Amino acid sequence: MIVRVSDIEAKQIEKPRGGTGTAVQIPYEAAKQYGGQITAFAFMDLPPEASVGYHTHEKDMEIYVLLDGFAEVNDNGNEDVLTPGDMMITAKGEAHSIANKTDKNLSFLALILE
C-alpha cells in the first residue's frame, strides 16, 4: 500500500506537549491499522544507484516514509515513484523493493513490526 503525503491533511498543533510555537503534524493513520511490536526502526540513506532488493516479509511487516529524494519502488509487483513524505506499507506476506536511480542521495525511515 502506498500512502501519498498529498492525500493526508496536515494538522497545526499549537504549543505541542507544552512547548512553544506551532508544529505541523502529518499523521500517517494508515500504519496504525496493522498493530505489532517494533523490531527495527532506522534512518536509511541510499546513494545514487543503490537499492534494497525485492524481498518478502514472511513474519513481519515494514513501513517506509521517504524523507528526501525520489525512490523507485516495487510494491507487490506494482512499480511506482515515491516523493518526500510518501509512505509505503508492506504487510506480512507482501513484498517490496526500493531503488535510487537519481544522481542525488535519497533518505527514508524504515520501521519493521512483528
Backbone as a printed PyTorch tensor [residue, N CA C, xyz], in Angstrom:
tensor([[[  0.8560,  -1.1700,   0.0000],
         [  0.0000,   0.0000,   0.0000],
         [  0.8980,   1.2280,   0.0000]],

        [[  0.5980,   2.1760,  -0.8460],
         [  1.3240,   3.4390,  -0.8730],
         [  0.3930,   4.5350,  -0.3800]],

        [[  0.8740,   5.3360,   0.5400],
         [  0.1070,   6.4590,   1.0850],
         [  0.8080,   7.7370,   0.6390]],

        [[  0.1190,   8.5680,  -0.1130],
         [  0.6950,   9.8180,  -0.6020],
         [  0.5120,  10.9160,   0.4380]],

        [[  1.5950,  11.6360,   0.7090],
         [  1.5200,  12.7390,   1.6540],
         [  0.5030,  13.7700,   1.1790]],

        [[  0.3150,  13.8720,  -0.1270],
         [ -0.6500,  14.8330,  -0.6760],
         [ -2.0980,  14.4610,  -0.3460]],

        [[ -2.3220,  13.2120,   0.0740],
         [ -3.6750,  12.7660,   0.4390],
         [ -3.9470,  12.8950,   1.9440]],

        [[ -2.9730,  13.3880,   2.6980],
         [ -3.1200,  13.4970,   4.1490],
         [ -3.2730,  14.9650,   4.5200]],

        [[ -4.2410,  15.2380,   5.3710],
         [ -4.4410,  16.6040,   5.8430],
         [ -3.5000,  16.8800,   7.0100]],

        [[ -2.6150,  17.8340,   6.8070],
         [ -1.6720,  18.2210,   7.8660],
         [ -2.4280,  18.9270,   8.9820]],

        [[ -1.9550,  18.7210,  10.2020],
         [ -2.5680,  19.3500,  11.3670],
         [ -1.6100,  20.3710,  11.9610]],

        [[ -2.1330,  21.5180,  12.3330],
         [ -1.3470,  22.5370,  13.0330],
         [ -1.5900,  22.3370,  14.5270]],

        [[ -0.5270,  22.1770,  15.2740],
         [ -0.6470,  21.9400,  16.7140],
         [  0.0360,  23.0940,  17.4400]],

        [[ -0.7640,  23.8600,  18.1690],
         [ -0.2420,  24.9870,  18.9510],
         [  0.3970,  24.4710,  20.2350]],

        [[  1.5690,  24.9510,  20.5340],
         [  2.2980,  24.5980,  21.7500],
         [  2.2520,  23.0900,  22.0270]],

        [[  2.7870,  22.2860,  21.1030],
         [  2.6870,  20.8300,  21.2570],
         [  3.3430,  20.3130,  22.5380]],

        [[  2.6160,  19.5370,  23.2950],
         [  3.0880,  18.9260,  24.5490],
         [  3.7200,  19.9490,  25.4760]],

        [[  3.1040,  21.1510,  25.5280],
         [  3.5730,  22.1960,  26.4280],
         [  4.7290,  23.0060,  25.8950]],

        [[  5.0660,  22.7990,  24.6140],
         [  6.1630,  23.5410,  24.0100],
         [  5.7390,  24.9230,  23.5720]],

        [[  6.4760,  25.4790,  22.6400],
         [  6.1780,  26.8110,  22.1310],
         [  5.9230,  26.7500,  20.6420]],

        [[  5.2740,  27.7830,  20.1360],
         [  5.0460,  27.8860,  18.6980],
         [  4.0290,  26.8920,  18.1830]],

        [[  4.0870,  26.6840,  16.8840],
         [  3.1400,  25.8060,  16.2030],
         [  3.8960,  24.7420,  15.4260]],

        [[  3.5470,  23.4870,  15.6160],
         [  4.1330,  22.3750,  14.8780],
         [  3.1550,  21.9170,  13.8070]],

        [[  3.6970,  21.3580,  12.7600],
         [  2.8670,  20.7560,  11.7200],
         [  3.0300,  19.2470,  11.8390]],

        [[  1.9070,  18.5490,  11.9390],
         [  1.9290,  17.0940,  12.0560],
         [  1.2840,  16.4970,  10.8160]],

        [[  1.9400,  15.5110,  10.2480],
         [  1.3570,  14.7490,   9.1440],
         [  1.0840,  13.3560,   9.6980]],

        [[ -0.1640,  13.0810,  10.0570],
         [ -0.4850,  11.8120,  10.7120],
         [ -0.6880,  10.6670,   9.7090]],

        [[  0.2110,   9.7000,   9.7310],
         [  0.1140,   8.5330,   8.8540],
         [ -0.7740,   7.4940,   9.5380]],

        [[ -2.0530,   7.7670,   9.5710],
         [ -3.0140,   6.9290,  10.2930],
         [ -3.0980,   5.5170,   9.7180]],

        [[ -2.8090,   5.3480,   8.4280],
         [ -2.9160,   4.0270,   7.8040],
         [ -2.0140,   3.0040,   8.4720]],

        [[ -0.8800,   3.4310,   9.0160],
         [  0.0640,   2.4980,   9.6490],
         [ -0.4970,   1.9000,  10.9280]],

        [[ -1.4190,   2.5790,  11.5800],
         [ -1.9450,   2.1110,  12.8640],
         [ -2.8190,   0.8780,  12.7350]],

        [[ -3.3700,   0.6250,  11.5670],
         [ -4.2970,  -0.4960,  11.4160],
         [ -3.6140,  -1.8600,  11.4640]],

        [[ -2.2890,  -1.8870,  11.3950],
         [ -1.5780,  -3.1550,  11.3560],
         [ -1.1240,  -3.6620,  12.7060]],

        [[ -0.9680,  -2.7920,  13.6910],
         [ -0.5560,  -3.2170,  15.0270],
         [  0.8560,  -3.7710,  15.0350]],

        [[  1.2090,  -4.5350,  16.0550],
         [  2.5110,  -5.1830,  16.1150],
         [  3.5110,  -4.4950,  17.0160]],

        [[  4.6300,  -5.1780,  17.2410],
         [  5.7130,  -4.6470,  18.0550],
         [  6.8700,  -4.2470,  17.1420]],

        [[  7.5310,  -3.1690,  17.4950],
         [  8.6450,  -2.6880,  16.6940],
         [  9.8460,  -3.6020,  16.8970]],

        [[ 10.4130,  -4.1180,  15.7970],
         [ 11.6410,  -4.9140,  15.8720],
         [ 12.8290,  -4.1540,  15.2840]],

        [[ 12.5560,  -3.1280,  14.4730],
         [ 13.6350,  -2.2900,  13.9270],
         [ 13.0470,  -0.9540,  13.4930]],

        [[ 13.8200,   0.1060,  13.7170],
         [ 13.4430,   1.4440,  13.2780],
         [ 14.7320,   2.1300,  12.8760]],

        [[ 14.8520,   2.5410,  11.6160],
         [ 16.1330,   3.0530,  11.1500],
         [ 15.9650,   4.1710,  10.1320]],

        [[ 16.9110,   5.1030,  10.1600],
         [ 17.0820,   6.0780,   9.0970],
         [ 17.9460,   5.3880,   8.0430]],

        [[ 17.5310,   5.4600,   6.7980],
         [ 18.2700,   4.8290,   5.7090],
         [ 18.6760,   5.8870,   4.6920]],

        [[ 19.8820,   5.7820,   4.1960],
         [ 20.3820,   6.6850,   3.1730],
         [ 20.8620,   5.8350,   2.0060]],

        [[ 20.3260,   6.0820,   0.8080],
         [ 20.7550,   5.3460,  -0.3720],
         [ 21.4470,   6.2990,  -1.3270]],

        [[ 22.7370,   6.0830,  -1.6010],
         [ 23.4270,   6.9230,  -2.5650],
         [ 22.9500,   6.5950,  -3.9880]],

        [[ 23.3510,   7.3950,  -4.9600],
         [ 22.9400,   7.1300,  -6.3430],
         [ 23.2370,   5.6870,  -6.7660]],

        [[ 22.2720,   5.1030,  -7.4600],
         [ 22.3460,   3.7410,  -7.9910],
         [ 22.3340,   2.6460,  -6.9320]],

        [[ 22.0640,   2.9710,  -5.6700],
         [ 21.9470,   1.9510,  -4.6240],
         [ 20.4840,   1.5060,  -4.5140]],

        [[ 20.2710,   0.3400,  -3.9300],
         [ 18.9040,  -0.1560,  -3.7670],
         [ 18.8410,  -1.1840,  -2.6520]],

        [[ 17.6220,  -1.4400,  -2.1950],
         [ 17.3080,  -2.5610,  -1.3200],
         [ 16.5150,  -3.5030,  -2.2000]],

        [[ 16.9980,  -4.7280,  -2.3520],
         [ 16.3860,  -5.6760,  -3.2870],
         [ 14.9760,  -6.0930,  -2.9240]],

        [[ 14.2920,  -6.6180,  -3.9170],
         [ 12.9140,  -7.0990,  -3.7550],
         [ 12.9220,  -8.2920,  -2.8050]],

        [[ 12.1120,  -8.2040,  -1.7610],
         [ 12.0520,  -9.2760,  -0.7700],
         [ 10.6620,  -9.3370,  -0.1520]],

        [[ 10.3450, -10.5140,   0.3820],
         [  9.0410, -10.7650,   1.0050],
         [  9.1850, -10.7170,   2.5190]],

        [[  8.2070, -10.1270,   3.1730],
         [  8.1550, -10.0950,   4.6360],
         [  7.2620, -11.2420,   5.0990]],

        [[  7.9090, -12.3750,   5.3750],
         [  7.1790, -13.5850,   5.7580],
         [  6.5820, -13.5000,   7.1600]],

        [[  7.3590, -12.9630,   8.1240],
         [  6.9290, -12.9850,   9.5230],
         [  6.7830, -11.6050,  10.1370]],

        [[  6.9790, -10.5600,   9.3450],
         [  6.8600,  -9.2040,   9.8750],
         [  6.3550,  -8.2770,   8.7720]],

        [[  6.2780,  -7.0040,   9.0840],
         [  5.8590,  -6.0030,   8.0970],
         [  6.8150,  -4.8330,   8.1790]],

        [[  6.8300,  -4.0060,   7.1210],
         [  7.7330,  -2.8680,   7.1020],
         [  7.0290,  -1.6410,   6.5450]],

        [[  7.3660,  -0.4910,   7.1240],
         [  6.8260,   0.7890,   6.6810],
         [  8.0000,   1.6810,   6.3010]],

        [[  7.9380,   2.2630,   5.1030],
         [  8.9160,   3.2550,   4.6660],
         [  8.2310,   4.6090,   4.6030]],

        [[  8.9140,   5.6620,   5.0560],
         [  8.4790,   7.0450,   4.8330],
         [  9.6670,   7.7480,   4.1830]],

        [[  9.4670,   8.2250,   2.9630],
         [ 10.5410,   8.8920,   2.2290],
         [ 10.7510,  10.2920,   2.7760]],

        [[ 12.0050,  10.5980,   3.1100],
         [ 12.3430,  11.8990,   3.6740],
         [ 12.8810,  12.8600,   2.6200]],

        [[ 13.7430,  12.3430,   1.7290],
         [ 14.4090,  13.2110,   0.7740],
         [ 14.7450,  12.4120,  -0.4820]],

        [[ 14.5890,  13.0220,  -1.6400],
         [ 14.9210,  12.3690,  -2.8960],
         [ 13.6980,  11.7490,  -3.5500]],

        [[ 13.9610,  10.9370,  -4.5560],
         [ 12.9180,  10.2420,  -5.2900],
         [ 13.2770,   8.7710,  -5.3460]],

        [[ 12.3420,   7.9120,  -4.9500],
         [ 12.6050,   6.4790,  -4.8720],
         [ 11.7440,   5.7260,  -5.8660]],

        [[ 12.3820,   4.8400,  -6.6080],
         [ 11.6310,   3.9060,  -7.4400],
         [ 11.3610,   2.6840,  -6.5750]],

        [[ 10.0930,   2.3280,  -6.4400],
         [  9.7210,   1.2070,  -5.5790],
         [  8.9500,   0.1570,  -6.3620]],

        [[  9.0120,  -1.0520,  -5.8360],
         [  8.1820,  -2.1370,  -6.3220],
         [  7.3500,  -2.5590,  -5.1270]],

        [[  6.0500,  -2.3540,  -5.2140],
         [  5.1080,  -2.6480,  -4.1430],
         [  4.2550,  -3.8350,  -4.5830]],

        [[  4.6980,  -5.0470,  -4.2520],
         [  3.9830,  -6.2660,  -4.6340],
         [  3.7910,  -6.3860,  -6.1390]],

        [[  4.8360,  -6.0560,  -6.8820],
         [  4.7780,  -6.1700,  -8.3390],
         [  4.3420,  -4.9090,  -9.0540]],

        [[  3.9110,  -3.8960,  -8.3020],
         [  3.4940,  -2.6250,  -8.8950],
         [  4.6250,  -1.6130,  -8.7410]],

        [[  5.1620,  -1.1560,  -9.8640],
         [  6.2470,  -0.1810,  -9.8220],
         [  5.6800,   1.2280,  -9.7240]],

        [[  6.3400,   2.0730,  -8.9160],
         [  5.8660,   3.4360,  -8.6780],
         [  7.0430,   4.2830,  -8.2140]],

        [[  6.8090,   5.5760,  -8.0600],
         [  7.8230,   6.5040,  -7.5760],
         [  7.2990,   7.1760,  -6.3180]],

        [[  8.1170,   7.1950,  -5.2610],
         [  7.7680,   7.8950,  -4.0290],
         [  8.5030,   9.2240,  -3.9920]],

        [[  7.8200,  10.2320,  -3.4720],
         [  8.4130,  11.5480,  -3.2770],
         [  8.4120,  11.8580,  -1.7830]],

        [[  9.1700,  12.8600,  -1.3300],
         [  9.2520,  13.1370,   0.1000],
         [  7.8760,  13.2420,   0.7720]],

        [[  7.7510,  12.5140,   1.8940],
         [  6.5000,  12.4900,   2.6470],
         [  5.6240,  11.2970,   2.3280]],

        [[  5.8580,  10.6210,   1.1880],
         [  5.0660,   9.4390,   0.8490],
         [  5.4510,   8.2760,   1.7510]],

        [[  4.4920,   7.3770,   1.9900],
         [  4.7060,   6.2070,   2.8300],
         [  4.3310,   4.9580,   2.0520]],

        [[  5.1100,   3.8840,   2.2200],
         [  4.7800,   2.5950,   1.6320],
         [  4.6970,   1.5810,   2.7600]],

        [[  3.5900,   0.8430,   2.8060],
         [  3.3750,  -0.1760,   3.8270],
         [  3.4460,  -1.5430,   3.1630]],

        [[  4.3110,  -2.4050,   3.6880],
         [  4.4290,  -3.7670,   3.1990],
         [  3.9900,  -4.6820,   4.3300]],

        [[  2.7840,  -5.2170,   4.2120],
         [  2.2020,  -6.0530,   5.2630],
         [  2.8290,  -7.4500,   5.2460]],

        [[  2.5820,  -8.2060,   6.3130],
         [  3.0680,  -9.5830,   6.4150],
         [  2.6180, -10.3640,   5.1780]],

        [[  3.5630, -11.0660,   4.5630],
         [  3.2680, -11.8510,   3.3670],
         [  3.4260, -11.0750,   2.0680]],

        [[  3.6340,  -9.7670,   2.1490],
         [  3.8030,  -8.9500,   0.9510],
         [  5.2880,  -8.7220,   0.6780]],

        [[  5.5900,  -8.1460,  -0.5060],
         [  6.9760,  -7.9470,  -0.9140],
         [  7.1870,  -6.5410,  -1.4600]],

        [[  8.4530,  -6.0950,  -1.4200],
         [  8.7740,  -4.7550,  -1.9010],
         [ 10.2660,  -4.6070,  -2.1670]],

        [[ 10.6100,  -3.5100,  -2.8500],
         [ 11.9970,  -3.0830,  -3.0320],
         [ 12.0090,  -1.5730,  -3.1650]],

        [[ 13.2040,  -0.9660,  -3.0230],
         [ 13.3490,   0.4850,  -3.1680],
         [ 14.7060,   0.7360,  -3.8300]],

        [[ 14.7300,   1.6630,  -4.7960],
         [ 15.9590,   1.9440,  -5.5250],
         [ 16.1160,   3.4380,  -5.7550]],

        [[ 17.3640,   3.8710,  -5.7540],
         [ 17.7050,   5.2610,  -6.0680],
         [ 18.3530,   5.2750,  -7.4430]],

        [[ 17.6240,   5.7500,  -8.4320],
         [ 18.1430,   5.8080,  -9.7960],
         [ 18.4040,   7.2530, -10.2160]],

        [[ 18.6930,   8.1070,  -9.2270],
         [ 18.9910,   9.5120,  -9.4920],
         [ 20.4630,   9.7760,  -9.1870]],

        [[ 20.8900,  11.0170,  -9.3810],
         [ 22.2820,  11.3600,  -9.0960],
         [ 22.4570,  12.0030,  -7.7190]],

        [[ 21.4020,  11.9630,  -6.8880],
         [ 21.4600,  12.5100,  -5.5310],
         [ 21.0180,  11.4420,  -4.5420]],

        [[ 21.5150,  11.5330,  -3.2990],
         [ 21.1140,  10.5780,  -2.2700],
         [ 19.6220,  10.6800,  -1.9850]],

        [[ 19.0600,   9.5660,  -1.5310],
         [ 17.6890,   9.5990,  -1.0110],
         [ 17.7360,   9.0570,   0.3870]],

        [[ 16.8180,   9.5200,   1.2260],
         [ 16.7640,   9.0540,   2.6080],
         [ 15.3290,   8.7090,   2.9720]],

        [[ 15.2010,   7.7270,   3.8610],
         [ 13.8730,   7.3090,   4.3040],
         [ 13.9740,   6.7070,   5.6940]],

        [[ 12.8370,   6.6500,   6.3600],
         [ 12.7290,   5.9320,   7.6290],
         [ 12.1610,   4.5550,   7.3360]],

        [[ 12.7030,   3.5510,   8.0050],
         [ 12.2210,   2.1810,   7.8610],
         [ 11.8330,   1.6680,   9.2370]],

        [[ 10.6160,   1.1650,   9.3450],
         [ 10.0830,   0.6460,  10.5950],
         [  9.6190,  -0.7870,  10.3460]],

        [[ 10.1570,  -1.7370,  11.1180],
         [  9.7430,  -3.1330,  10.9870],
         [  8.9910,  -3.5310,  12.2460]],

        [[  7.8120,  -4.1290,  12.0430],
         [  6.9340,  -4.5540,  13.1270],
         [  6.6440,  -6.0460,  13.0040]],

        [[  6.6060,  -6.7380,  14.1480],
         [  6.2010,  -8.1520,  14.1410],
         [  4.7230,  -8.2580,  13.9620]]])
